[in-house]
Amino acid sequence: MSTVAGVHPIPFLIGGEWIQDKSSFITHINPATGEVNYEICAGTEAHIDLAVRTAHKAASQPAWRNMLPHNRAQILNKIADLMLERSDLLARCQMLENGKVWKECKNQVINGAATFRFCAAAIETLGSEITPPRGNYLSMTVYEPWGVVAAITPWNSPITLTCNKIAAALAAGNGIVLKPASFTPTSGIELGRIALDAGVPPGVLNVVPGAGSKIGDALVTHPLVRMVSFTGGTEVGRRISELCGKKIIPAVLELGGKSPHIIFADANLKAAADAATVAIFEGTGQSCTAGSRLFVERKVYDEMIAMIIERARALRVDLPDAPGAQLGPSASFSQREYIEKMVEGARKEGAEILIGGARPTERHLAKGAFYLPTIVAGITNKSPIAQQEIFGPVLCAMPFDNEDDLIQQANDTMFGLASGIWTADYKRAWRVARALEAGMVWINTYKQFSTAAPFGGFKESGLGREKGLQGIRTYQQVKTMFWSMSDTFDGGFSIAK
């Protein structure tokens, strides 16, 4: 029975059992319509304790810990198969809860399944290393799971980001307690069901939704949690980092961004305008890698802004399941209020709103958390709207005069997640890419992703990397082994015989 069409309030998963504790639940509001979607049972600190202890026990069992890599790969591939079989359900979960348009939700399911397939292939081929000996011994490096991983995911792209974490953590042999965002829990719950159906032993993956303010600290500080993987806001990430520091456990943090998207005068302006439009407005701007700060060389600034305005006007803002919809609502009404507050603050400070800056006027959108594609100009990089992450369809447009000026402005932010460069000069592309303080640089493209390439940020955009082979190693700890080839002990001080 599917979660969405099944029993209500929707239960969550601990130890292979569906927990329907009605003492606390989340009432979920559809951001596109303002109507109630359903109620979801919310976990308590006691549920977190049970889930962590269950994951610890399950991950310690030889059936999981010692499972041969090719057998674990079979399970991960089966998860991918089931995700594609149930793609409509998974996509609908996300669409109802955060308002992403249907096409994007379906694509995220496909990409999530690909992540499991990549991890399956990688775990079959990743090997240990024989290290160069400096004596009569064999030395080697092997990799062990951490144990219990706390995976905490956000509301903007829950399918993609949950798959990034649990595919790698399962491939590495860990137990997992997944705490999905309270706005978007059901795709995570369904992935828990799929994992069970694919053969993941009960208890290895547990899913406990609930407000982070109530159960987040209990999960991170639990003595049996040995690693935390968090994607979300920088302030919460800072709190998690502090808690992990006190426990001396690793934390992988993928946090906010205010990414510079740079267009030089010699670029392919049409392609750059297309990319700049997609970079900020796709997903209603609710992406940590959104190209939210647009820097255009002054000599083509007016031309480029006119091209982007033309493209933005043509975007279709509509209900997420409407044919041809390109932008849905903000993920919540509170998020739209924040966007409106930021734009209005910029307006009062003298900014020019070139397009948007308001809610749509269509009657059928009136009850949803919709906001029009917006371009803000007449500001400097020091303006609050250019410094703070908005997480909405708001582009901050600014001209620059030379390369040194550009690099200084682009790096003048606490964030360092992603960036984009458009130029026909390959030498300049290389110089600027190396100078940018960002974990991801796109050159003559934007928002190209690969599950095979590591992803993460500089500065306050986070710590560690997910995806790629490096992303799997993130969920493992290194063990060095020395194996003597001598018949006698020949180390240390001499022992009288």
Backbone hydrogen bonds, N-H to C=O, Kabsch-Sander energy under -0.5 kcal/mol:
donor,donor_aa,acceptor,acceptor_aa,energy
6,G,2,S,-0.6
6,G,3,T,-0.9
10,I,39,E,-2.9
12,F,19,I,-2.0
13,L,207,V,-1.5
14,I,17,E,-2.4
17,E,14,I,-2.0
19,I,12,F,-3.5
19,I,17,E,-0.7
20,Q,18,W,-0.6
22,K,20,Q,-0.8
24,S,21,D,-0.8
26,I,40,I,-3.4
28,H,26,I,-0.7
28,H,38,Y,-2.8
30,N,35,E,-3.5
33,T,30,N,-0.7
34,G,30,N,-3.0
37,N,28,H,-3.3
38,Y,28,H,-0.8
40,I,26,I,-2.6
41,C,10,I,-2.8
42,A,24,S,-2.8
43,G,209,P,-3.2
48,I,44,T,-2.2
49,D,45,E,-2.3
50,L,46,A,-2.2
51,A,47,H,-2.9
52,V,48,I,-2.7
53,R,49,D,-2.2
54,T,50,L,-2.4
55,A,51,A,-2.6
56,H,52,V,-2.6
57,K,53,R,-2.2
58,A,54,T,-2.6
59,A,55,A,-2.7
60,S,56,H,-1.1
61,Q,57,K,-0.6
61,Q,58,A,-0.8
64,W,61,Q,-1.7
65,R,61,Q,-2.8
66,N,62,P,-1.6
67,M,64,W,-1.1
71,N,68,L,-0.9
72,R,68,L,-2.2
73,A,69,P,-2.5
74,Q,70,H,-1.5
75,I,71,N,-1.4
76,L,72,R,-2.1
77,N,73,A,-2.5
78,K,74,Q,-1.9
79,I,75,I,-2.2
80,A,76,L,-1.9
81,D,77,N,-2.3
82,L,78,K,-2.5
83,M,79,I,-2.4
84,L,80,A,-1.9
85,E,81,D,-2.2
86,R,82,L,-2.2
87,S,84,L,-1.2
90,L,86,R,-2.4
91,A,87,S,-2.7
92,R,88,D,-2.3
93,C,89,L,-2.4
94,Q,90,L,-1.8
95,M,91,A,-2.7
96,L,92,R,-2.7
97,E,93,C,-1.3
98,N,94,Q,-2.8
99,G,94,Q,-0.6
99,G,95,M,-1.5
102,W,320,P,-2.6
105,C,101,V,-2.1
106,K,102,W,-2.6
107,N,103,K,-2.3
108,Q,104,E,-2.0
109,V,105,C,-1.5
110,I,106,K,-2.1
111,N,107,N,-2.6
112,G,108,Q,-2.2
113,A,109,V,-2.4
114,A,110,I,-1.9
115,T,111,N,-1.6
116,F,112,G,-1.6
117,R,113,A,-2.0
118,F,114,A,-2.6
119,C,115,T,-2.3
120,A,116,F,-2.1
121,A,117,R,-2.5
122,A,118,F,-2.8
123,I,119,C,-2.5
124,E,120,A,-1.1
125,T,121,A,-0.9
125,T,122,A,-0.8
126,L,122,A,-2.7
129,E,141,T,-1.6
131,T,129,E,-0.6
131,T,139,S,-1.9
137,Y,135,G,-1.9
138,L,483,W,-3.2
139,S,131,T,-0.6
140,M,481,M,-2.5
141,T,129,E,-2.9
142,V,479,K,-3.1
144,E,477,Q,-2.8
146,W,475,Y,-0.9
148,V,224,L,-0.6
149,V,147,G,-0.6
149,V,175,G,-2.9
150,A,227,M,-2.7
151,A,149,V,-0.7
151,A,177,V,-2.3
152,I,150,A,-0.6
152,I,229,S,-2.9
153,T,151,A,-0.5
153,T,179,K,-1.5
161,L,157,S,-2.4
162,T,158,P,-2.0
163,C,159,I,-2.2
164,N,160,T,-2.2
165,K,161,L,-1.3
166,I,162,T,-2.8
167,A,163,C,-2.0
168,A,164,N,-0.7
169,A,165,K,-2.5
170,L,166,I,-2.4
171,A,167,A,-2.3
172,A,168,A,-2.0
173,G,170,L,-1.5
174,N,169,A,-2.4
175,G,147,G,-3.3
176,I,204,V,-3.6
177,V,149,V,-2.3
178,L,176,I,-0.5
178,L,206,N,-3.4
179,K,151,A,-3.1
179,K,177,V,-0.5
184,T,181,A,-1.0
189,I,185,P,-1.9
190,E,186,T,-2.6
191,L,187,S,-2.0
192,G,188,G,-1.8
193,R,189,I,-1.7
194,I,190,E,-2.5
195,A,191,L,-2.4
196,L,192,G,-1.8
197,D,193,R,-2.4
198,A,194,I,-1.9
199,G,195,A,-0.6
199,G,196,L,-1.3
200,V,195,A,-2.5
204,V,201,P,-2.1
206,N,176,I,-2.1
207,V,13,L,-2.0
208,V,178,L,-2.6
210,G,180,P,-0.6
214,K,211,A,-1.5
215,I,211,A,-2.2
216,G,212,G,-2.0
217,D,212,G,-0.7
219,L,215,I,-1.8
220,V,216,G,-2.5
221,T,217,D,-2.7
222,H,219,L,-0.7
225,V,222,H,-1.7
226,R,148,V,-2.3
226,R,224,L,-0.6
227,M,148,V,-1.1
228,V,250,P,-2.0
229,S,150,A,-3.1
230,F,252,V,-3.1
231,T,152,I,-2.0
232,G,254,E,-2.0
237,G,233,G,-2.3
238,R,234,T,-2.5
239,R,235,E,-1.8
240,I,236,V,-2.6
241,S,237,G,-2.5
242,E,238,R,-2.0
243,L,239,R,-2.1
244,C,240,I,-2.7
245,G,241,S,-2.3
246,K,242,E,-1.8
247,K,243,L,-1.3
248,I,244,C,-1.3
249,I,244,C,-1.9
252,V,228,V,-2.7
253,L,251,A,-0.6
253,L,463,L,-1.9
254,E,230,F,-2.6
254,E,252,V,-0.5
255,L,253,L,-0.6
255,L,461,S,-2.5
259,S,290,A,-0.8
261,H,293,R,-3.3
262,I,260,P,-0.6
262,I,420,G,-3.0
263,I,295,F,-2.8
264,F,422,W,-2.6
267,A,264,F,-1.7
269,L,267,A,-1.3
272,A,268,N,-2.5
273,A,269,L,-2.6
274,D,270,K,-2.2
275,A,271,A,-2.5
276,A,272,A,-2.8
277,T,273,A,-1.8
278,V,274,D,-2.1
279,A,275,A,-3.2
280,I,276,A,-1.1
281,F,277,T,-2.2
282,E,278,V,-1.9
283,G,326,Q,-0.5
284,T,281,F,-1.7
285,G,282,E,-1.2
286,Q,283,G,-1.8
287,S,285,G,-1.6
290,A,287,S,-1.4
291,G,279,A,-1.1
292,S,290,A,-2.2
293,R,259,S,-2.2
294,L,292,S,-0.6
294,L,396,C,-3.1
295,F,261,H,-2.7
295,F,293,R,-0.6
296,V,294,L,-0.6
296,V,398,M,-2.1
297,E,263,I,-2.6
298,R,400,F,-2.8
300,V,297,E,-2.1
301,Y,297,E,-0.5
301,Y,298,R,-1.2
302,D,298,R,-0.5
304,M,300,V,-2.7
305,I,301,Y,-2.8
306,A,302,D,-2.1
307,M,303,E,-1.8
308,I,304,M,-2.2
309,I,305,I,-2.6
310,E,306,A,-2.1
311,R,307,M,-1.8
312,A,308,I,-2.9
313,R,309,I,-2.5
314,A,310,E,-0.9
315,L,311,R,-0.5
315,L,312,A,-1.1
317,V,315,L,-0.7
318,D,316,R,-0.6
318,D,327,L,-2.3
322,A,319,L,-2.2
325,A,322,A,-2.2
326,Q,316,R,-2.5
327,L,316,R,-2.1
330,S,369,A,-3.2
336,R,332,S,-1.7
337,E,333,F,-2.0
338,Y,334,S,-1.7
339,I,335,Q,-2.1
340,E,336,R,-2.7
341,K,337,E,-2.2
342,M,338,Y,-2.3
343,V,339,I,-2.4
344,E,340,E,-2.6
345,G,341,K,-2.2
346,A,342,M,-1.9
347,R,343,V,-2.3
348,K,344,E,-2.2
349,E,345,G,-1.2
350,G,347,R,-1.6
351,A,346,A,-2.6
352,E,377,A,-2.7
353,I,351,A,-0.5
354,L,352,E,-0.9
354,L,375,I,-2.3
355,I,375,I,-0.9
357,G,372,L,-0.5
365,L,362,E,-1.5
366,A,363,R,-1.3
368,G,365,L,-1.6
369,A,31,P,-3.4
370,F,368,G,-1.1
372,L,358,A,-2.6
374,T,393,P,-2.7
375,I,355,I,-1.7
376,V,395,L,-3.4
377,A,352,E,-3.0
379,I,397,A,-0.5
383,S,380,T,-1.7
386,A,383,S,-1.4
387,Q,383,S,-1.0
387,Q,384,P,-0.7
388,Q,384,P,-2.5
394,V,392,G,-2.4
395,L,374,T,-2.8
396,C,292,S,-2.7
397,A,376,V,-2.9
397,A,395,L,-0.7
398,M,294,L,-2.9
400,F,296,V,-1.8
406,L,402,N,-2.4
407,I,403,E,-2.6
408,Q,404,D,-2.1
409,Q,405,D,-2.1
410,A,406,L,-3.0
411,N,407,I,-2.1
412,D,408,Q,-0.6
412,D,409,Q,-0.9
413,T,411,N,-2.2
419,S,440,M,-0.7
420,G,260,P,-2.2
421,I,442,W,-2.6
422,W,262,I,-1.6
426,Y,424,A,-0.8
429,A,425,D,-2.5
430,W,426,Y,-2.0
431,R,427,K,-2.4
432,V,428,R,-2.9
433,A,429,A,-2.4
434,R,430,W,-2.2
435,A,431,R,-1.6
436,L,432,V,-1.8
438,A,436,L,-1.5
439,G,416,G,-1.6
440,M,417,L,-1.0
442,W,419,S,-2.4
444,N,421,I,-3.7
444,N,442,W,-0.5
449,F,447,K,-0.6
453,A,450,S,-1.6
455,F,466,E,-2.8
458,F,416,G,-3.1
460,E,414,M,-2.2
461,S,458,F,-2.2
462,G,459,K,-1.3
463,L,253,L,-1.5
466,E,455,F,-2.5
468,G,451,T,-2.8
469,L,452,A,-0.5
471,G,467,K,-1.3
472,I,468,G,-1.2
473,R,469,L,-2.1
474,T,470,Q,-1.4
475,Y,471,G,-0.5
475,Y,472,I,-1.5
476,Q,473,R,-2.0
477,Q,144,E,-3.4
479,K,142,V,-2.9
481,M,140,M,-3.0
483,W,138,L,-3.3
484,S,482,F,-0.5
485,M,136,N,-2.4
490,D,488,T,-0.6
